[in-house]
């Protein structure tokens, strides 16, 4: 449950929401996707793309979301190409009643080529590695070329090679002018291009500001209730025991 939660993410801005498990990070993504709804109180306002009333299906075309819930619930029998195409309908596979144009099919192959997964287009989702699944779900999110990407702990469960490869793909999207919201409790997932950090804990925003100010030992230690030492290299951060 959120308490006095208030923040604005402007067009073209990148931000990382950082906080421990249970802080409300994933719930925030569910609010954006329309999976859950805020309680109807007079003081509660939520606007997407400047509108307080919207069609959830239109919003899903403009916000590409990749989350753990989606990866967990996605049908394991879906073939790779269909995972990408399902982004047009925000479904968890493709179905007989869904029709795809030549343009949409071309776009699907373009996305797979960009993400380096064309050779896996015929493989079933359940037979893919965690990293490969994550790439296909990113491709699903990119089908509409949405102006906004929202990512939930994008490299969780990946080995080092897959982690670095995925972060490289994310950095490419950051250079394309998209608005990116990254929610995580892993500092190493925050690319150098993201300069704004929001600390979220127990449904409250504790801090919101520049990365260079907030990603220091004392603020991060308070956020996670643990003594932490941060190291930095080439714009990346990592947390070590204090």
URKAPE-V498452 format. One record per pair of residues at least 24 apart in sequence whose C-alpha atoms are under 8 Angstrom apart, sorted by sequence separation. I is the first residue (numbers start at 1). GAP is how many residues later the second one is. D is the distance in Angstrom with one decimal. If there is no record, write none. Layout:
# URKAPE-V498452
((I | GAP | D) (I | GAP | D))
This chain:
# URKAPE-V498452
((84 | 24 | 6.0) (112 | 24 | 7.7) (115 | 24 | 7.2) (131 | 24 | 8.0) (167 | 24 | 7.3) (199 | 24 | 7.1) (33 | 26 | 7.5) (33 | 27 | 6.4) (61 | 27 | 7.6) (81 | 27 | 7.2) (112 | 27 | 6.7) (130 | 27 | 7.0) (131 | 27 | 5.9) (81 | 28 | 7.9) (84 | 28 | 7.9) (111 | 28 | 5.9) (130 | 28 | 6.6) (149 | 29 | 7.0) (151 | 29 | 7.9) (153 | 29 | 7.3) (33 | 30 | 7.7) (60 | 30 | 7.2) (147 | 30 | 7.8) (148 | 30 | 5.5) (149 | 30 | 6.3) (150 | 30 | 5.9) (151 | 30 | 6.4) (152 | 30 | 6.2) (153 | 30 | 5.9) (154 | 30 | 8.0) (108 | 31 | 7.9) (111 | 31 | 7.3) (131 | 31 | 5.8) (135 | 31 | 7.3) (147 | 31 | 5.0) (148 | 31 | 4.6) (149 | 31 | 4.8) (150 | 31 | 4.7) (151 | 31 | 4.9) (152 | 31 | 5.0) (153 | 31 | 4.7) (33 | 32 | 7.6) (111 | 32 | 7.1) (131 | 32 | 7.7) (146 | 32 | 7.7) (147 | 32 | 6.1) (148 | 32 | 5.8) (149 | 32 | 6.3) (150 | 32 | 5.8) (151 | 32 | 6.2) (152 | 32 | 6.2) (153 | 32 | 7.3) (148 | 33 | 7.8) (150 | 33 | 7.8) (153 | 33 | 7.4) (155 | 34 | 6.9) (108 | 35 | 6.6) (131 | 35 | 7.7) (154 | 35 | 7.4) (29 | 36 | 7.9) (107 | 36 | 6.9) (153 | 36 | 7.4) (80 | 40 | 6.3) (81 | 40 | 4.7) (80 | 41 | 4.3) (81 | 41 | 6.5) (79 | 42 | 6.6) (80 | 42 | 5.5) (83 | 42 | 7.8) (192 | 42 | 7.7) (79 | 43 | 5.4) (80 | 43 | 5.6) (192 | 43 | 4.7) (79 | 44 | 5.3) (80 | 44 | 6.0) (191 | 44 | 7.4) (192 | 44 | 5.8) (79 | 45 | 4.2) (80 | 45 | 6.2) (191 | 45 | 6.4) (78 | 46 | 5.3) (79 | 46 | 5.9) (190 | 46 | 7.0) (77 | 47 | 5.4) (78 | 47 | 5.5) (190 | 47 | 7.5) (76 | 48 | 6.5) (77 | 48 | 6.0) (78 | 48 | 7.9) (188 | 48 | 6.4) (76 | 49 | 4.8) (77 | 49 | 6.3) (188 | 49 | 5.4) (75 | 50 | 7.2) (76 | 50 | 4.1) (187 | 50 | 5.8) (188 | 50 | 5.3) (75 | 51 | 7.7) (76 | 51 | 7.6) (187 | 51 | 5.6) (188 | 51 | 7.9) (84 | 52 | 6.3) (88 | 52 | 8.0) (187 | 52 | 6.7) (83 | 53 | 6.5) (84 | 53 | 7.1) (87 | 53 | 4.6) (83 | 54 | 7.1) (86 | 54 | 6.6) (87 | 54 | 6.0) (115 | 54 | 7.0) (84 | 55 | 5.6) (85 | 55 | 6.6) (87 | 55 | 7.8) (88 | 55 | 6.7) (80 | 56 | 6.9) (84 | 56 | 4.2) (87 | 56 | 5.9) (88 | 56 | 6.9) (83 | 57 | 6.3) (84 | 57 | 7.9) (87 | 57 | 7.5) (85 | 58 | 7.3) (84 | 59 | 6.9) (71 | 62 | 7.4) (71 | 63 | 7.4) (71 | 66 | 7.4) (66 | 68 | 7.9) (66 | 71 | 6.2) (66 | 72 | 6.2) (65 | 73 | 7.9) (66 | 75 | 6.7) (64 | 76 | 8.0) (65 | 76 | 5.9) (64 | 77 | 4.3) (63 | 78 | 7.8) (64 | 78 | 6.3) (62 | 82 | 7.3) (64 | 82 | 6.0) (61 | 83 | 6.0) (62 | 83 | 7.8) (63 | 83 | 5.6) (62 | 84 | 4.5) (63 | 84 | 6.7) (64 | 84 | 6.2) (65 | 84 | 5.9) (66 | 84 | 6.5) (67 | 84 | 6.2) (68 | 84 | 6.7) (61 | 85 | 6.3) (62 | 85 | 5.9) (63 | 85 | 4.7) (64 | 85 | 4.7) (65 | 85 | 4.8) (66 | 85 | 5.1) (67 | 85 | 4.8) (68 | 85 | 7.7) (62 | 86 | 6.2) (63 | 86 | 5.6) (64 | 86 | 6.1) (65 | 86 | 5.9) (66 | 86 | 6.3) (67 | 86 | 7.4) (63 | 87 | 7.0) (65 | 87 | 8.0) (67 | 87 | 7.5) (66 | 88 | 7.5) (29 | 121 | 7.2) (29 | 123 | 7.8) (26 | 126 | 6.9) (26 | 157 | 7.5) (25 | 158 | 6.0) (25 | 159 | 7.5) (14 | 160 | 7.9) (17 | 164 | 7.4) (21 | 164 | 7.3) (12 | 165 | 5.6) (13 | 165 | 7.7) (14 | 165 | 5.7) (15 | 165 | 6.4) (16 | 165 | 5.8) (17 | 165 | 6.1) (18 | 165 | 6.0) (19 | 165 | 6.7) (20 | 165 | 5.7) (12 | 166 | 5.5) (13 | 166 | 5.2) (14 | 166 | 4.7) (15 | 166 | 5.2) (16 | 166 | 4.6) (17 | 166 | 4.6) (18 | 166 | 5.3) (19 | 166 | 5.2) (11 | 167 | 7.8) (12 | 167 | 4.4) (13 | 167 | 6.7) (14 | 167 | 6.0) (15 | 167 | 6.3) (16 | 167 | 5.7) (17 | 167 | 6.3) (18 | 167 | 5.3) (11 | 168 | 5.8) (12 | 168 | 7.7) (16 | 168 | 7.4) (18 | 168 | 7.7) (10 | 169 | 7.6) (18 | 169 | 7.9) (16 | 174 | 6.8) (25 | 175 | 7.3) (24 | 176 | 7.3) (23 | 177 | 6.0) (24 | 177 | 7.3) (16 | 178 | 6.9) (23 | 178 | 4.5) (24 | 178 | 6.7) (14 | 179 | 7.6) (15 | 179 | 5.8) (18 | 179 | 7.0) (22 | 179 | 7.8) (23 | 179 | 4.4) (24 | 179 | 5.4) (14 | 180 | 5.2) (15 | 180 | 6.7) (16 | 180 | 6.4) (17 | 180 | 5.9) (18 | 180 | 6.0) (19 | 180 | 5.8) (20 | 180 | 7.9) (22 | 180 | 6.7) (23 | 180 | 5.4) (14 | 181 | 7.0) (15 | 181 | 4.8) (16 | 181 | 4.9) (17 | 181 | 4.7) (18 | 181 | 5.1) (19 | 181 | 5.0) (20 | 181 | 6.7) (23 | 181 | 7.8) (14 | 182 | 6.7) (15 | 182 | 5.7) (16 | 182 | 6.1) (17 | 182 | 6.0) (18 | 182 | 6.1) (19 | 182 | 5.7) (15 | 183 | 7.3) (17 | 183 | 6.6) (5 | 198 | 7.2) (5 | 199 | 5.9) (6 | 199 | 7.8) (2 | 200 | 7.5) (3 | 200 | 5.7) (4 | 200 | 6.8) (5 | 200 | 6.4) (1 | 201 | 7.7) (2 | 201 | 4.1) (3 | 201 | 5.5) (1 | 202 | 5.7) (2 | 202 | 6.1) (20 | 203 | 7.5) (19 | 204 | 6.8) (20 | 204 | 6.1) (19 | 205 | 7.2))
